[in-house]
């Protein structure tokens, strides 16, 4: 790889995903603030393609994932009528591509969590190598609120970070963690006051971009091998579980209740 990346240029993106490259730092920004950066299938496909291409590039030294406005990413866009009919196993496949690409990437991936990270947005943030939490951010595995199970590898990454008991609490009860709670629990690597957040992200990105690329890649691979060995099996279990849940009446009810802003009534069918 180049040892002194200095190119600054916009990158090809899709609506809702803003991408740019500056001084070896490739930034992908969830950019739908009007819906708290809920992701579409097109956005996830583009992000997967982008991340999978990084190892072949000599102009990228570090990847930063962040969001625009009040949210990092609030997960899949489930707004609208009959939203459950738009979801199938292909949604799981592209989600798994994104998470695999984050973990397998031989460049450091930094999640700059500027606001709420929920659903698959939380999963992506926690799959990153370093996660910087703004003080106003929060972390929520919201899946059971609409009849789903956690996915995006969260059943492995959260437990690896905070242990089984806290992971069960987050996953089963869908309880949010504040930035301070997430930092204290070991779920995120850095915590910054909102006013200092951008500066800390920039400092860390520059430090990683200037670091020894081979050593960083080897370190990332070794730590992930020691801590995320169950990830691949977790992704497959999540895919299987979600594929079944997608066809249930509970999921249809959960999504309808979300759109109608009411409490769902789950019947276990």
C-alpha positions as CSV (number, residue, x, y, z in Angstrom):
1,X,0.0,0.0,0.0
2,X,1.0,3.6,-0.5
3,X,2.8,5.0,2.6
4,X,1.7,8.6,2.1
5,X,-1.9,8.7,0.8
6,X,-2.9,12.3,0.0
7,X,-5.7,12.1,-2.4
8,X,-9.0,13.9,-1.6
9,X,-11.9,13.0,-3.7
10,X,-15.6,12.2,-3.6
11,X,-16.5,8.5,-4.1
12,X,-19.4,6.9,-5.9
13,X,-22.3,6.4,-3.6
14,X,-26.0,5.8,-3.6
15,X,-28.8,8.0,-2.2
16,X,-28.6,7.8,1.5
17,X,-24.9,6.7,1.6
18,X,-22.4,9.5,1.3
19,X,-18.8,8.4,0.7
20,X,-15.6,10.4,0.4
21,X,-11.8,9.8,0.6
22,X,-9.4,12.2,2.2
23,X,-5.7,11.5,3.2
24,X,-6.2,7.8,3.2
25,X,-9.4,7.9,5.3
26,X,-12.4,6.4,3.5
27,X,-15.6,7.7,5.2
28,X,-19.0,6.1,4.6
29,X,-21.8,8.1,6.1
30,X,-25.4,7.0,6.6
31,X,-27.1,10.1,5.2
32,X,-30.9,9.9,5.6
33,X,-31.3,12.1,8.6
34,X,-35.1,12.6,7.9
35,X,-35.6,8.9,8.9
36,X,-32.7,8.8,11.4
37,X,-30.5,7.1,8.9
38,X,-32.6,3.9,8.5
39,X,-31.0,1.9,5.8
40,X,-32.5,0.7,2.5
41,X,-31.5,-2.5,0.7
42,X,-29.7,-0.3,-1.9
43,X,-27.7,1.4,0.8
44,X,-26.6,-1.9,2.3
45,X,-25.6,-3.4,-1.0
46,X,-23.5,-0.3,-1.8
47,X,-21.9,-0.4,1.6
48,X,-21.1,-4.1,1.2
49,X,-19.5,-3.5,-2.2
50,X,-17.5,-0.6,-0.9
51,X,-16.1,-2.5,2.1
52,X,-15.3,-5.6,0.1
53,X,-13.3,-3.6,-2.3
54,X,-11.1,-1.9,0.3
55,X,-8.4,-4.7,0.6
56,X,-7.6,-4.2,-3.1
57,X,-7.1,-0.5,-2.8
58,X,-3.8,1.2,-2.2
59,X,-5.3,4.6,-1.4
60,X,-7.2,3.6,1.7
61,X,-5.5,3.2,5.1
62,X,-8.6,3.4,7.4
63,X,-12.4,3.2,7.1
64,X,-14.7,5.4,9.1
65,X,-18.4,4.6,9.4
66,X,-20.6,7.4,10.7
67,X,-24.0,9.1,10.4
68,X,-25.6,12.4,9.6
69,X,-27.7,14.3,12.1
70,X,-29.1,12.9,15.3
71,X,-28.5,9.2,14.5
72,X,-25.7,6.9,13.5
73,X,-28.2,4.4,12.0
74,X,-31.5,3.1,13.3
75,X,-31.5,-0.1,11.3
76,X,-33.6,-1.3,8.4
77,X,-36.2,1.0,7.1
78,X,-39.5,-0.7,8.0
79,X,-41.8,2.2,7.4
80,X,-44.8,2.0,5.2
81,X,-47.7,-0.4,4.7
82,X,-47.0,-4.2,4.6
83,X,-43.3,-3.6,5.3
84,X,-42.9,-7.2,6.3
85,X,-43.6,-8.3,2.7
86,X,-40.5,-6.5,1.5
87,X,-38.2,-8.5,3.7
88,X,-36.8,-11.8,2.7
89,X,-33.6,-13.8,3.2
90,X,-31.8,-11.5,0.7
91,X,-31.9,-8.8,3.4
92,X,-30.0,-11.1,5.7
93,X,-27.5,-12.0,3.1
94,X,-26.5,-8.4,2.4
95,X,-26.4,-7.6,6.2
96,X,-24.0,-10.5,6.6
97,X,-21.9,-9.3,3.7
98,X,-21.5,-5.9,5.4
99,X,-20.5,-7.4,8.8
100,X,-18.1,-10.0,7.3
101,X,-16.5,-7.2,5.3
102,X,-16.0,-5.0,8.4
103,X,-14.4,-7.8,10.3
104,X,-12.4,-9.3,7.5
105,X,-11.1,-5.9,6.1
106,X,-7.3,-5.7,6.5
107,X,-7.6,-2.0,7.3
108,X,-8.8,-0.7,10.6
109,X,-12.5,0.1,10.6
110,X,-13.6,2.9,13.0
111,X,-17.3,3.4,13.9
112,X,-17.9,7.1,14.8
113,X,-21.3,6.8,16.6
114,X,-22.7,10.3,16.6
115,X,-26.2,9.4,17.8
116,X,-28.5,6.5,18.3
117,X,-27.3,3.1,16.9
118,X,-30.2,0.7,16.8
119,X,-31.0,-2.6,15.1
120,X,-28.6,-3.5,12.4
121,X,-27.0,0.0,12.9
122,X,-26.0,-1.1,16.3
123,X,-24.7,-4.4,14.9
124,X,-22.5,-2.7,12.4
125,X,-21.1,-0.2,14.9
126,X,-20.2,-3.0,17.3
127,X,-18.5,-5.1,14.5
128,X,-16.0,-2.3,13.9
129,X,-12.5,-2.5,15.4
130,X,-12.8,0.7,17.3
131,X,-16.1,2.4,18.3
132,X,-16.1,6.0,19.3
133,X,-19.3,7.0,21.2
134,X,-20.5,10.6,21.4
135,X,-21.8,11.3,24.8
136,X,-25.4,11.7,23.4
137,X,-25.3,8.4,21.5
138,X,-27.1,5.3,22.6
139,X,-27.1,1.6,21.7
140,X,-30.2,-0.5,21.2
141,X,-30.7,-4.1,19.9
142,X,-34.4,-3.3,19.1
143,X,-35.1,-6.5,17.2
144,X,-37.4,-8.2,19.6
145,X,-39.6,-5.1,19.7
146,X,-40.9,-6.1,16.3
147,X,-40.7,-9.8,16.6
148,X,-37.2,-10.4,15.2
149,X,-34.0,-11.7,16.8
150,X,-30.7,-9.8,16.8
151,X,-28.7,-10.1,13.6
152,X,-25.6,-8.6,12.0
153,X,-23.5,-10.8,14.2
154,X,-24.7,-9.1,17.3
155,X,-25.4,-12.4,19.1
156,X,-21.6,-12.9,18.9
157,X,-20.1,-9.4,19.1
158,X,-22.1,-8.1,22.0
159,X,-21.5,-11.2,24.1
160,X,-17.8,-11.1,23.2
161,X,-17.6,-7.5,24.5
162,X,-19.8,-7.5,27.6
163,X,-20.5,-11.1,28.5
164,X,-23.6,-13.3,28.4
165,X,-25.7,-11.7,31.1
166,X,-25.5,-8.1,29.7
167,X,-25.9,-9.4,26.1
168,X,-29.0,-11.3,27.1
169,X,-30.4,-8.1,28.8
170,X,-29.8,-6.0,25.7
171,X,-31.1,-8.6,23.3
172,X,-34.1,-10.1,25.1
173,X,-35.4,-6.9,26.7
174,X,-34.3,-4.5,24.0
175,X,-33.1,-2.1,26.6
176,X,-30.9,0.8,25.3
177,X,-27.5,1.6,26.8
178,X,-26.4,5.2,27.1
179,X,-22.9,6.1,25.7
180,X,-21.5,6.1,29.3
181,X,-23.1,2.7,30.1
182,X,-21.8,1.3,26.8
183,X,-18.3,2.6,27.6
184,X,-18.4,1.3,31.2
185,X,-19.5,-2.1,30.0
186,X,-16.7,-2.4,27.4
187,X,-19.1,-2.3,24.4
188,X,-17.3,0.7,22.9
189,X,-13.6,1.7,22.9
190,X,-13.8,5.5,23.3
191,X,-16.2,8.0,24.8
192,X,-16.2,11.7,23.9
193,X,-18.2,14.8,24.9
194,X,-20.3,15.8,22.0
195,X,-18.2,19.0,21.4
196,X,-15.0,16.9,21.3
197,X,-16.4,14.0,19.3
198,X,-15.4,15.1,15.8
199,X,-11.9,16.0,16.9
200,X,-11.3,12.6,18.6
201,X,-12.6,10.7,15.5
202,X,-10.3,12.8,13.3
203,X,-7.3,12.2,15.6
204,X,-7.8,8.5,15.7
205,X,-8.3,8.2,12.0
206,X,-5.1,10.1,11.3
207,X,-3.2,8.0,13.8
208,X,-4.5,4.8,12.2
209,X,-3.8,6.1,8.7
210,X,-0.2,6.9,9.7
211,X,0.3,3.5,11.5
212,X,2.2,0.5,10.2
213,X,-0.4,-1.2,7.9
214,X,1.0,-4.7,8.0
215,X,1.2,-4.7,11.8
216,X,-2.3,-3.2,12.1
217,X,-3.7,-5.9,9.8
218,X,-2.0,-8.7,11.6
219,X,-3.1,-7.4,15.0
220,X,-6.7,-7.0,13.9
221,X,-6.7,-10.6,12.5
222,X,-5.2,-12.0,15.7
223,X,-7.6,-10.3,18.1
224,X,-10.6,-11.2,16.0
225,X,-9.5,-14.8,15.8
226,X,-9.2,-14.9,19.6
227,X,-12.5,-13.1,20.4
228,X,-14.8,-13.6,17.4
229,X,-14.3,-17.2,16.6
230,X,-18.1,-17.9,16.9
231,X,-19.0,-15.0,14.5
232,X,-19.4,-17.1,11.3
233,X,-21.6,-19.6,13.1
234,X,-23.6,-16.8,14.6
235,X,-24.2,-15.2,11.3
236,X,-25.6,-18.4,9.9
237,X,-27.8,-19.0,13.0
238,X,-29.1,-15.5,12.7
239,X,-29.8,-15.9,9.0
240,X,-31.7,-19.1,9.7
241,X,-33.6,-17.7,12.6
242,X,-34.6,-14.5,10.9
243,X,-35.7,-16.4,7.8
244,X,-38.2,-18.3,9.9
245,X,-39.3,-15.2,11.9
246,X,-39.9,-13.2,8.7
247,X,-42.8,-15.5,7.8
248,X,-44.5,-15.2,11.2
249,X,-47.6,-13.2,12.2
250,X,-45.7,-11.7,15.1
251,X,-43.3,-9.9,12.7
252,X,-46.2,-8.6,10.6
253,X,-47.8,-7.3,13.8
254,X,-44.5,-5.8,15.0
255,X,-43.9,-3.9,11.8
256,X,-47.5,-2.7,11.6
257,X,-47.4,-1.6,15.2
258,X,-44.1,0.3,14.5
259,X,-45.7,2.1,11.5
260,X,-48.8,2.9,13.5
261,X,-46.9,4.0,16.6
262,X,-48.7,1.6,18.9
263,X,-47.7,-1.3,21.2
264,X,-47.6,-4.6,19.4
265,X,-49.6,-7.6,20.5
266,X,-47.6,-10.8,20.0
267,X,-49.4,-14.1,19.9
268,X,-46.5,-16.5,19.2
269,X,-47.6,-17.4,15.7
